[in-house]
Amino acid sequence: MLQGKVWCLRLLPIPLLIIILAAYNCSYGVLDRYRILNLSWKPTKVVCNDWITQQKWESLNFKINKTTKLFLKLEDFFWKEYVSQLPLPYGIKGSEQMLLKILAATESSDMPAHIENLECRTCVVVGNGFAIKNTSLGSIIDKYDVVIRLNDAPVRGFEEDVGKKTTMRFFYPESASSNPGLHNDEDTLMVLVPFKPQDLRWLKEILYDEKRVRKGFWKPPPLIWLGHSSKVRVLDPHFMHWTAKKLLQIPEQNGFHPTTGILAVFVALNYCDVVHIAGFGYPPKRNQLQPIHYYGSHTMNSMKNSPHDVSREGRALKRLENSGALAYLHPHL
């Protein structure tokens, strides 16, 4: 009997060792999944060859040509017939003349050549959500080829969590910062997402220094905008249309349209080989006092009359994550 107990004690370390190794591997996998195990991690071509990107397009429930140009170009209106059956935000019907003037005043070219010519584009879309706060992801975010930011989300003072680099910033007049130079790089592309004709009118008035008309906005946009015309781009509404129709499957005429954030994710999926996201997700609806941004003091109360279906967008992001089309840089609900 005594010998049996001795043998049991001798064997006890073995199952304990197995449990410890299993726990370690599990934690390693979780941490590696969210890219926070090694802060020196650098996205490289290697990640473009893994099973996630190989199966990404087969697993998605939408099809779109990856060679589609992101921005509207002046030549679209002169060298070929640009036919659109839909008005903004899903098409340019009725806004052609304003767009002609805007595109004539901007370079309206493609992405920078050093990004266009990459064999493998690694991209991160940085959302404005509270989830990115205190993550210390800044150094990782700055290593991606393309960093997409949204609206007027600040960078200065938040670099440790959100990074410094900005390749593109998606915005609309109400979300525009008067001086883009404060929170963007010198070569950041300022990408206008036109939701309505007034958005194009605002940009035209800015570019041509015309009298500002303030009607038609839910929030007064800047009367003076210091963005440089050579860095201005207008996103093709084609992407907004397919984000709503294919990704979110929003029923027509229901009054909702995609947020700038989910739109940026869709654009990244069609332009980049590897897509990671951070700062996405809203607090539970029951917690109306929870901050929704990593900056400022807005809470879920401010979303009461929103024209966006954030629950639908959350489910879409979950499907994309489960399919391997994208990955989060931090744990999330």
RAGI-V922322 format. One record per residue. RES is the residue in one small letter. OMEGA is omega in radians with two decimals (NA if undefined). Layout:
res | omega
RES | OMEGA
RES | OMEGA
This chain:
res | omega
m | 3.14
l | 3.12
q | 3.11
g | 3.12
k | 3.12
v | 3.12
w | 3.11
c | 3.14
l | 3.12
r | -3.12
l | -3.07
l | -3.13
p | -3.08
i | 3.10
p | 3.10
l | 3.12
l | 3.11
i | 3.14
i | 3.14
i | 3.13
l | 3.13
a | 3.13
a | -3.14
y | -3.14
n | 3.12
c | -3.13
s | 3.11
y | -3.12
g | 3.14
v | -3.13
l | 3.14
d | -3.14
r | -3.10
y | 3.01
r | -3.13
i | 3.12
l | -3.07
n | -3.07
l | 3.08
s | 3.14
w | 3.14
k | 3.10
p | -3.12
t | -3.13
k | -3.12
v | -3.10
v | 3.10
c | -3.07
n | -3.11
d | -3.03
w | -3.10
i | -3.08
t | 3.13
q | -3.08
q | -3.02
k | -3.01
w | 3.09
e | -3.04
s | -3.10
l | -3.11
n | 3.07
f | 3.12
k | 3.07
i | -3.08
n | -3.10
k | 3.12
t | 3.12
t | 3.11
k | -3.06
l | -2.94
f | 3.03
l | -3.11
k | -3.11
l | -3.11
e | 3.10
d | -3.07
f | -3.08
f | -3.03
w | 3.04
k | -3.09
e | 3.12
y | -3.09
v | 3.09
s | -3.13
q | -3.05
l | 3.02
p | 3.07
l | 0.18
p | -3.03
y | 3.12
g | -3.07
i | -3.12
k | 3.14
g | -3.11
s | -3.03
e | -3.07
q | 3.10
m | 3.13
l | 3.10
l | -3.13
k | -3.14
i | -3.10
l | 3.09
a | -3.10
a | 3.13
t | 3.11
e | 3.11
s | 3.12
s | -3.12
d | 3.05
m | 3.11
p | -3.05
a | -3.09
h | 3.05
i | 3.13
e | -3.02
n | 3.12
l | 3.06
e | -3.14
c | -3.14
r | 3.04
t | -3.03
c | 3.03
v | 3.05
v | -3.09
v | 3.10
g | -3.08
n | -3.01
g | -3.13
f | -3.07
a | -3.10
i | -3.10
k | 3.12
n | 3.11
t | -3.11
s | -3.11
l | -3.00
g | -3.09
s | 3.10
i | -3.12
i | -3.09
d | -3.11
k | 3.14
y | 3.09
d | -3.09
v | 3.07
v | -3.11
i | 3.09
r | -2.95
l | 2.97
n | -3.06
d | -3.12
a | -3.08
p | 3.06
v | -3.14
r | -3.12
g | -3.12
f | -3.02
e | -3.09
e | -3.12
d | -2.99
v | 3.13
g | -3.11
k | -2.99
k | 3.04
t | 3.11
t | 3.10
m | 3.01
r | 3.09
f | -3.12
f | 2.99
y | -2.98
p | -3.10
e | -3.12
s | -3.10
a | 3.01
s | -3.08
s | -3.14
n | -3.13
p | -3.12
g | -3.10
l | -3.03
h | 3.11
n | 3.04
d | 3.13
e | -3.08
d | 3.10
t | 3.05
l | 3.11
m | -2.98
v | 3.11
l | 3.01
v | -3.09
p | 3.10
f | -3.04
k | -3.13
p | -3.14
q | 3.14
d | 3.09
l | 3.12
r | 3.12
w | -3.12
l | 3.11
k | 3.13
e | 3.10
i | -3.05
l | -3.09
y | -3.13
d | 3.11
e | 3.10
k | -3.10
r | 3.05
v | -2.98
r | -3.13
k | 3.02
g | 3.14
f | 3.11
w | 3.08
k | -3.08
p | 3.08
p | 3.13
p | 3.05
l | 3.05
i | -3.13
w | -2.99
l | 3.08
g | -3.12
h | -3.05
s | -3.11
s | -3.14
k | -3.12
v | 3.03
r | 3.06
v | -3.12
l | 3.09
d | -3.14
p | 3.05
h | -3.11
f | 3.09
m | -3.13
h | -3.09
w | 3.03
t | -3.13
a | -3.00
k | -3.02
k | -3.07
l | -3.09
l | -3.12
q | 3.12
i | 3.09
p | -3.14
e | 3.07
q | 3.12
n | 3.05
g | 3.12
f | 2.99
h | -3.04
p | 3.01
t | 3.07
t | -3.10
g | -3.13
i | 3.06
l | 3.14
a | 3.09
v | -3.14
f | 3.09
v | -3.13
a | 3.14
l | -3.11
n | -3.12
y | -2.98
c | 3.07
d | 3.11
v | -3.11
v | 3.02
h | -3.12
i | 3.08
a | 3.10
g | 3.09
f | 3.12
g | 3.10
y | 3.07
p | 3.07
p | -3.10
k | -3.11
r | -3.13
n | -3.04
q | -3.10
l | 3.14
q | 3.07
p | -3.14
i | 3.14
h | 3.07
y | 3.11
y | 3.07
g | -3.04
s | 3.13
h | 3.11
t | -3.14
m | 3.09
n | -3.10
s | -3.11
m | -3.03
k | -3.09
n | -3.10
s | 3.07
p | -3.10
h | 3.09
d | -3.02
v | 3.09
s | 3.10
r | -3.14
e | 3.09
g | 3.12
r | 3.12
a | 3.11
l | 3.11
k | 3.10
r | 3.14
l | 3.11
e | -3.12
n | -3.13
s | -3.11
g | -3.12
a | 3.11
l | 3.09
a | 3.06
y | 3.07
l | -3.12
h | 3.07
p | -3.10
h | 3.12
l | NA
